[in-house]
Structures are given as C-alpha cells and as structure tokens.
Amino acid sequence: RFFVCSFASRCLAQVHWFLRTAMGFELPETPVIVSGALGGPAVIFAVTPFRNGLTLGSTNITANAQGLYRQVFARGLAGGWTGGIYPAIAACPQFLALGPVYHFYAGFAGVAGGVVLTSITESAIAYGAETCNAQMAANAKTPGTFKTVHSSYKPFGPGVGIHIFRNIIATAGLRMFCTPCTSLIEGVSGKSNGFTQLGGDFAGNVCAACLSAPVHQLYGFTVTTPELQVLSGSEKTARMVQFLKDQYLETKDGRTRLSAVVPRDLFMRTMYVAVAYTMYSSLERTLVKTWPK
C-alpha cells in the first residue's frame, strides 16, 4: 500500500509541477483526487437503498419511511441495491467533480461560484445514471412502468434543471454549511476534535438534505411519471405544482397545513444525502491527513 501511494504521489507531483509552472494551473492534492475517484463510488453504492426509498416515496404519499424501505427490500437484501451499479460507476467522475474539480473551480470562481459550477458538472455526469436508477426502481415496484429505461449515458432529459438545482443545494451543504456548523458545535462544547468535526459535517449536510428534499422528490416524480412527457409546458408545470401540494400540504376542517409526508421525506433525504456526504468528507479529510508526503 505504501509503495502504491508513494508511486502515485510521485507521478501526480510531476503533473502538478507541469500544470503549475507551464500552464499556471494548481491541481488539488493527490489524496483529494484519490478520495473522489475511489471513495465516491463506494459511498454512492453503499447508500443505494436510501436513494431507492426516496424514489419510491416520490410516487407514494401514503407509505411511511419504514413501509418504503420494506418495498425497497421486497425482493430480498440484494434487491435493495437494484440499479445501484449505474450511479456507482458515474460516482467516480461525479465525486472527482465534488472534490478535486470543486477545488479547481473555487480557485478562480470563489466558493459560491465553485459550488454552482461543480453542481452543473455533477449533473452532466450523474443525471443519466440516477434517472436510469430511478426508473429501474419504479419498474421493480410496478413492472412495465417504463418499457424503455432512460440511458445511463444520456446527460439530459426530463427534470435535468431540477437535478442541477438540487445539486447546488446539496453541494452547498458539503462546501459551505459544514464549517459554520462545526464552529457552532465547537463553541457549544468547548472542544475541537474529530468528533466535533464529524458532527459539524453531519449537521451541515442535514441542513442541505432538508432544504433539497422537496426538490429531489420533484425530480423523482418528474422522471418516474411517464405521462408527464406528453403534456405541454404549462400543463407539466401545473402538474408539478400539484404534486408538491399533494405531497406536502393537507387541508382539514378548512385549514391547510403541512402533511405527515414532510418529516418522512426530510428523514429519508437526510439518510441518503447526509450519510453519503458525511462519509465522503470524512474519507477526504482522513486521506489528506494520513497520505504519505
């Protein structure tokens, strides 16, 4: 392991030198690249059941979280990872975007600009695979919903703008929310260590997960509802607005209030996004600290 890491470090050091001196570019450190290329796919595949549960929830407002996870594993333990290989394959370039490419973008566009550019890049990479995964999960629940599943290599289609907006919120959680959350936890606890850092990462990603939950569910609804594709633009927009109202509002005794689906979706989105991004940020930080110099 030490030999492989040292060899990779020497090779990338030469690339860093060439780009820095000849072209004026500064590449991220080797462990940042490795965490994106190898850690990203492992993390994304690991959380496949959480992602599939979210997808099923976008077309089922009556089931609770436990019921949705039962549907995910209805065909056995391995069935929970249905379609997970496609996002995992895409996760290598996707997490290279979240890690090294973000640092590259932020170098000239700032943190906010880096977040937006990274999110667009991430959607260009992952939209096809995630949409394929979502439609396969829909077919697993109701066979025949989609006669032809969206190609995992097609980077555009229904809901791609929603996908980008969702990614902007999620990436902001990873790159903008975690630091102030960590500072808050350290201020309250009076300590600064690995546990407070982990807690800050998780809290920041929970905030982003909650903010992006309705956006993600709207994306899931858009790509798993075939009849939307034959509607006009105005009809499609009206149907999406109606979906959000049906999903998150209920009227009883003449009063409109948030429905019970809200905490369900916030919980399920947190289980997916916060767990995945916290695992990734912890891996990235650990590799940066322990990588051979």
N, C-alpha and C positions, 0 to 999 in steps of 0.2 A: 504493500500500500504506500509506504514512504517513497519507494522508487518511482512508482507511477505518478504520485503527486509532485515529486521533485522534477521529473521529466516534463510533466505538463506545465509546471511553473516556469521552467527554462524556455520552453517553446513559446509560451504566451508572453513571456518577458521580452523576447525578440520582436514579437508582433507589436507589443506595446511601444517598444523603442522606435520601431519604424514609423508607426502611425503618429506618435508624438513628435518626432523630430522632422520627418519628411512631410507629413500632411497636417500637423497641428491638432490632431485628434487625441483625446485621452480616453482609452478604454477602461472599463471597470476592472477591479482586481479579479484574479483568477478564481478565488473561491466564490465570488458573486456569480460568475459565469457558470461554474460547476453546479451551484445550488439551483440555478434556473434550469439548466439542461437535464439534470438527473433528478433533483429533488421535486421539481414541479410535476412531472408525470406521475411519480409515486404518490404524491399528495392528492392529485386530482382523481386518480383511480381509486384511492382509498375512500374518498367521500362520495363515490358514485351512488350508493343507496340514498344518501341525503338529497342528492340532486334529483334522482328519480322520484323521490317522495314529493318534492316541490313541484315537479312536472305534473304528477297526478293530481295534486291539490289545486292546480290552476283550472281544472275542469270538474272539480268536486267540492262544493261548498258545504256539504253536509257531514263529511267524514272528519273526525278529529285526527291529530297527528299520529296517534297510535294506530288508528284504522288505516291511514295511508301507508304507514310503514309495514303493516300486515300485507297490504296489497303488493308492495314492493317485493316482499319475500314470499309471495303466494306460491311461487314455483320452486321454493327451496332457498337455501342460503346463497347458492351461487346465482340464483335468479335476481338477487338484489343488485348485482353488478351488470345487469343487462345493458348492452351498449356502451359500457364504461371504457372499452378499449379505444374508442374513437376520440373522446376528449383527452384521454391519457396520451395518445400519440400527438395530438395537437398541443398538449401541455408543454412539450419540450420547447418549441418556439414561443408559445404563449408566455411561459414563465421566464424565458430569456427576455421577452418584452417587459414583463413586470420587474425584472431585476436589472440586468446589465443595460438593456435598451432604455429603461426609465432613467437610469443614472446618466446615460449619454444625452438624452433629451433634456433632462433637468440642467445639464451643464450649460446649455445655451438658451433654454426657454424658461428657466426657473422651475420651481416646484409645481405650481399650478399648470403651467404650460406642459411640463413633463407628464403630469397626470393625464391631461387631455390627449396628448399625442400617443402616450402609451396605451390608453384605452381604445383609441382608433386602431392602432396596430394590433392590439389583442383581439379585437372583434374581427379584423381581417383574417386573423389566424384561426380563431376558435369558433366563429359563428356557424360555419358549416358542420363541424363535428358536434357542437352542442345541439343544433337543430336536428341533426340525424339521431342523436341520442334521445332527444325528447320525443320524436316521432316513433322511434322503436319502443320506448317505454309506453307510449299510447297504444301501439299495436299489441304489446304484451298484455295490456289490460283488456283491450277490446280489439281482437283480431280483425284485420280488414279495414281499420280506420283509414290507413294510408296504403294504397296499392303500390305506390312508388315513394319510397322514403327519400327525403332530401339528401343529396350527395354531401358526404362529409368534406369534400374538397371544394365545394361551391361557397365562396365567401360572401354571398349576398342573397337576398330573398326577403320574404315577409318578416317584418319586425326587426330588421337589421339596425335601424335608427334607435329603436328601443333598447336593443342589445348594447349599443355604444353608450347610451345614456346610463344604463345600469352599470356598465364597467367603469365609467367615470366616478360614480358614487363609491363603488367597491374599492377602486384603486386609491381614491382619496382617503378611505379608511386605513389602508395599509401605509400610505406615504405621508398623510397629513394629520390624521386623528390620533395615531398611536403615541406620538411624542407628548402632546399635552395631557393625554390620559395617563401616561407614565409619570409625568411630573406631578399630576394631581395625587396619584396613589402614593408616590414617594413623600409628598408633603404631608399627607394624612398619616401615613405610617411612620414617618421619620426614618425610613430606611431606603437604601438604594442597593439592590442586588438582583440576581437573576429572577427571583420570584416577582419582584415589583415590575421588572421589565416585561416578563411574561404576562402579568396581569394587565399592564398598560397596553400591550399588543392586543390582548383579547378584548379589552374594553373598547379600544378604538375600532376594531373590526366588528364588534357587536353593534356599535353605533351605525357603521356603514351598512351592515346587514339589515338593520331595521329600516333605515332610510331607503334602501334599494329593494326591499321585499315586494311592495306593490308593483314596482317597475319590472322586476323579474317575473312575477306572476302574469303581468300583462304580456310580456314576451312569450311565456309558456303558453298562454291562451292563444296568442296570435299564430304560433307555429304548430299548434296541435288542434286547430279548428279548421278543417278543410274548406267549409262553406264560406269562410271569410274571403277566400281568394277570388270568388266570382262576384263579390259586391263592389259597388262603386266606391270612390274615395270617401264621400260623405257618409254613405251607409256603413262603411267599415269603421270610420271614426265613431259614429253613433253607437255601433255595436261594442266597440272597445270601452267607451264611456259607460255603457250599460253594464258591461262585465264588471268594471270597478265598483259601480254602485251595488250590483248584486252581491259582489264578493265581500264588500267591507261596510255596507250600511244595511240597516233593517229598520222598519217602521212598525211600531206597536202603539196602539192607543193614540194614534195621531202624532206620535213623536218619533223623529228619526235619530238614530244613534249608531255608534259603531257596533258591528256584529261580532259574534264569537269567533269568526274566522280571523280577525285581526291578530289576536295573540297567537293563534295557531300558526299563521304564516310568518309572524315575526320569529317565533321559536324555530320553525323549520328552516327559515333562511339563515338564522344565526348558526344552527347546527351545521349548515353547509359552508357558508362564507367564512364565519369567524373561526371555525375549526381549521378549514383549509389554509386560510391566510396566516393564522397564528402559527400553524405547523411550519409553513414556508418561511415566515420571518424569523422564527426560532432557529431553523436549519441554516438560513443565510447568515445569521449573526454568529452561530456556533462555528461554522466553517471559516468565517473571516478571522475569528479569534484563534482557531487551532491549526489553520493551514500552515504548512512548513514555509518559512521565509526563504 
